[in-house]
Amino acid sequence: MHWHSHGVGSPSPGPWRRPARGAMLSSHASTLSLSGASSGSDGSAGLSGGEGEGRDEMAATVDEGLPPSRSPLPLEDGGDGVAHGSQAKEWEAALLVTGTAVGGGSLALPYFCAAGGFLPAVSLLLVSYTALLGSAWLLVEPTIRVWEDKPGSAVSMHSVVDTYLGKYWGVAAGVTFWVLINCTLVSQLAKCGELAALMSGGALHSRIGSIASALVVAGFSFNRGAGKVNALATGGLFAAFGLACVAGAPGVSTQLLLAGNMAAALPALPAILQTMTYAEAIPTVVDMCRGSRTKVRRVLMLGSLGPTVMYSLWLAVTLGRRELATFGATGGDLAGKILSDGGMLGVATGAIAVFASISTLIGCYLALSRFMADTFSLPLSNTCVKLVAATVVPSALISLKGPELYYIMIKFAGCVPVAFLWGVLPPLVMWTMWRGDHALTLPRKLFLAAGCGASTVAMVVGGYYMC
């Protein structure tokens, strides 16, 4: 890929190389001046005189070893136009986030939340939404800076952490990311196999269902139309949740919804976090939004709000029905019981399972393929056999162990990988970035330290209980 200037001059003759930050600021200033944004009839000041000198002084103090922001001044689209992925509409990117967060794991939520009741579960959903959005927003700026600094190359959590924290932290992040995504894939494929066996009346073995699901969904994921397929699956998911609410609402008890035990609900937090996590989709969203900081943050906020609302309604329908709440209190699989009971609610639950699994599998395959391409310098193409095999085969083979892996993988991933990747690492990355920009103020230090410390404690405690 060659670097093309945007609206000023002509394309440079050779491959792009990151210029010094001061040169970037000067270039942006020239662009704005020529376009009339620097100074105009309204008397607005441009980058001249004292302000320009202040910018130059700032440029001289930042850490040149870290990727700079190539958009330090306001641009029309919030980004610089560089892209090495497929551009998409904002709503498509938002639905990718929604689809990544709302997966087949949604069927497990009533199982994990039954002991605590509805209100405590919704409280934990709101805590998880806030925590995950904060973590995702922390990662936006460093991810975009690395993305801008690597035109033509895939970017993943591994390369972001490696850039800001160094090789060993990058390896730790890469291994943990690989484990997390494959845990998610295994859980979803195991559930797909179970659903295939159930819906075929036992004619189709669960292992065949798992393998078939992996091959079919991976085929969509490595296609340019993956975003649109995911949008259709997510749309179907919305419709299925709506049908479940309509079918299940008449049997919901207000008394059951208001009852709850927060202490009994807390053990469900790792599973909720794992079910709602979506930060693995951030590099893909950056590609789809062309590096626009404003668009990426808006997409993450709106795309992750949908799962919070849908999960709340889903828990109301399941935990608010007396016969299901009684069954769930014994540790039974609520979703499995709903499916076996049939009826309109059973049909809606089956549709939720199918559409949710498709959307999550697509999101995970997209994220994992970018990670593998980034880590092993492979072309991000469906014609690269090594990339496709490394993305699809490991989780497909492990899922053959059977449906019992569904709950195990969800709980483990929420206890350790999610806490480390999306709780511990984002504050550390931002600490390094702000320190390099000489913008690490005391309030920011306290904020990042609190987030990192709380996530570390959660990871240790969760790992202890898993053992």
Disulfide bonds with the S-S distance in Angstrom:
none
